[in-house]
Every structure is written in C-alpha cells, then in structure tokens.
Amino acid sequence: MNYHVNEKGYFGDFGGAYTPEMLYPNIENLRKQYLDIIYEPKFQEEFHQLLKDYVGRPSPLFLAERLSAKYGTTIYLKREDLNHTGAHKINNTVGQILLASRLGKKRIIAETGAGQHGVATATVCALKGLECIVYMGEVDIKRQAPNVARMKMMGAKVIPATSGSKTLKDATNEAMRDWINNPVDTHYIIGSVVGPHPYPDMVARFQSVISEETKKQLKEKTGIETPDYVLACVGGGSNAMGIFYHFLDDEDVKLIAIEAAGKGVYSGKSAATTFLGKEGVLHGSKSILMQTEDGQVIEPYSISAGLDYPGIGPQHAHLFKVNRAKYVSITDDEAIQAGKLCAELEGIIPAIETAHALAYLEEMTFAGNKTVVICLSGRGDKDLNTYMNYFDL
Ligand SMILES: *Cc1c(COP(=O)(O)O)cnc(C)c1O
C-alpha cells in the first residue's frame, strides 16, 4: 500500500489542488519547486542547523514512569512541548520561511487557531526580518490572549476573522482571500497538513523530523526502533503526520489519531471529523469534512482551539479510509482530566490539544508490556486559564 502522495498530488482518493484561478500560478510554482528546494543540500543544512540551535532539537523522548505504572505498559512522550515557542508548529514554520526566502517572497501570511502557529510564524518572520500578517478567529483571539500578545511583541499584525464560528476555519478563509489579492510578493505559511497540494505533503515532510528522531531515540533506549503504538491528537493533523511519517511503512506499528469530540460526538458540539464527516473539498483539497446534506461546512467545536477544525488533512483521510491508522475521539472533559493527570504524575502540563491523545490511554488495554509513544505536541501554558476555570484553581 502506498501512503504517500502521487504525482498528481493525491493520497489515494484525497488531496489535489482545488484553488481559485488567481492562485494557480503561485501554487503551480510551489508544486514544481518544493522538492528540489527542500532537498537541496544547502537548504537541508540550514534547516537542520536552525532546528538544532534555534528550536532546540532533537526534542527528548521521555520515559514517563508514573504514567507507565498507572496504565501497566511502557509509555514514552516525544517532547515537542520543549521546542522554542512550545509546540511542534515551529518545525514547519522554520522550513517554510527558508522556502519563502528562496522563492523571493517578502511578505508572509498565516492563519492560526490556538495561536501556536501564529506565534511560530511571527517568530521565524522576526528571525528573518520578513513582514508578518496573522489571521485569527475573533473567538480564538479572546481565548488565547497570551499568544496574541506574543505575536504582537514580535512585530506581527494580527487580523481578526469575524465570519462563521470566528475560529480556525474562518481565519483560514481570510488568509486564502489575502493570498488571492497578493499572489506575487506573498507566501502563505499554512500551519497544518491541509490546503492544496503541495502543502499537505510539504508540511508532513518538515514535521517528519519528529518520527525520524523518535526511531533513533527508541533504538538507543530499547534496542528496537519500532514501538507497538504511536498516538497523536489531530486537528488538521500535522503533529500526527510528523510522528506517523517514518512508521507508515512499518505495518506492525499501530497508529492512533485522536480527534476532539467536544461535548460528545453526536452532541452537535464536536470536531470529530472522521465520525461526522463525508468526502468534500475544503481549503483547496479533497478530504473528509463535516458538512450538511447540501455541502455547507458544519461549524466545529472543541474546548481546544487547535483541534477546532471541521476537516483533516488529505493524507489522514487516506490513512483512515485504507485503515492504516485508527481514528478515535475524546471529549472536552476526558481531555481536561487527562491533562491534570499528566501534570500530577509527570510534572508536565500538556496543551489541551495534546491532552486528548493522553486521554485515549484510558480506553486502551494492553496484552503484556507494550511500547507506546505519544506525541506531546505542546505545552499547556497557553491553556492555564481553561484549566483554572475547569478545576477552580
Ligand atoms: C496546533 C496544535 C495542534 C493541532 O494541529 P495539528 O496540525 O493537528 O498537529 C495540536 N497540538 C498543539 C499543541 C497545537 O498547537
């Protein structure tokens, strides 16, 4: 089975580039050049140097002993929370800013949900001295205020998206609109494995450093480079693709992607895309998305701004359809409880997005001692207010 993109930009039935005509030259230019640019030795050298000296990679693979004891299995946490700016998002923005420089772009735009991608984009724009505009839903601007301040500190302009549910999907629409109006000088740094080809494949390649390191680190620690299970939360799906990537062809490794069920999968307040979605086109690619009978996108909901998205990347849609990865969902309450448990047992406060992945441990049963790797996609500093309100801290 082929889990990777084909020459037409598809993963099985999903993917492609469904874009307005105005963007065609931009996307086409990117499609033709991205592989040559990113695998050019000088690019790779610069990319890995920045990942090391600026981001702080490799991120540790941490044996979580007390979580392991609680669940009766061996649990490792891949510590993307320790990256500069606190999540995995920076791996992709470092890659894309180097790409934008090589394409001769002077102006950078981005969309953001939790604000992590906006912060990661503002960060690399400051690093390289490029103009930065971030689109963010009005609702998210309120619930992620510290991240808005961070972006502004670094000189980025944050523009509120005021349509629809005023969250990530709407911010993405605004960013697309901007790009259509400024196709020549602007590069759009998409923050997940979504969007028109080549974005899903390109972002997955930048994030694949996560599983590349995980394999090496597991080998060093256990002598075996493949775990039994790999778990990650899924919004658009970039941290999950990053930690799945180099395990895709190791068919014995069970891949589990955890979506946000919000207040319950069938409550009407959910972002559990594979449960509620159907095939459709959103933000430039064919994938699975939450939509009404007549194809209107259903407003998603999750307590975590980073998972509050009505679709998943096309590669995930493919992995779901061919059963290479299992897609499950976790509610707001289950996630928040798992976040608290991780804090108490390991001294690590995870992002609420990440806490969805941790919560799935409650639903797993292990025959004997298995090796489980969880992508700890980000730290919970940005979510302290949500935790405080929930637990009355
Ligand atoms: C953005 C974000 C996510 C969700 O995005 P993916 O593209 O699905 O990885 C998950 N965790 C954290 C900490 C995030 O910031």
The ligand as an ORCA input file, in Angstrom:
! r2SCAN-3c Opt
* xyz 0 1
  C      -1.962     23.332     16.538
  C      -1.806     22.306     17.564
  C      -2.357     21.015     17.413
  C      -3.221     20.624     16.249
  O      -2.649     20.769     14.994
  P      -2.168     19.540     14.138
  O      -1.860     20.118     12.816
  O      -3.305     18.554     14.094
  O      -0.988     18.969     14.810
  C      -2.102     20.071     18.380
  N      -1.373     20.365     19.479
  C      -0.850     21.585     19.680
  C      -0.066     21.841     20.915
  C      -1.051     22.599     18.732
  O      -0.517     23.805     18.947
*
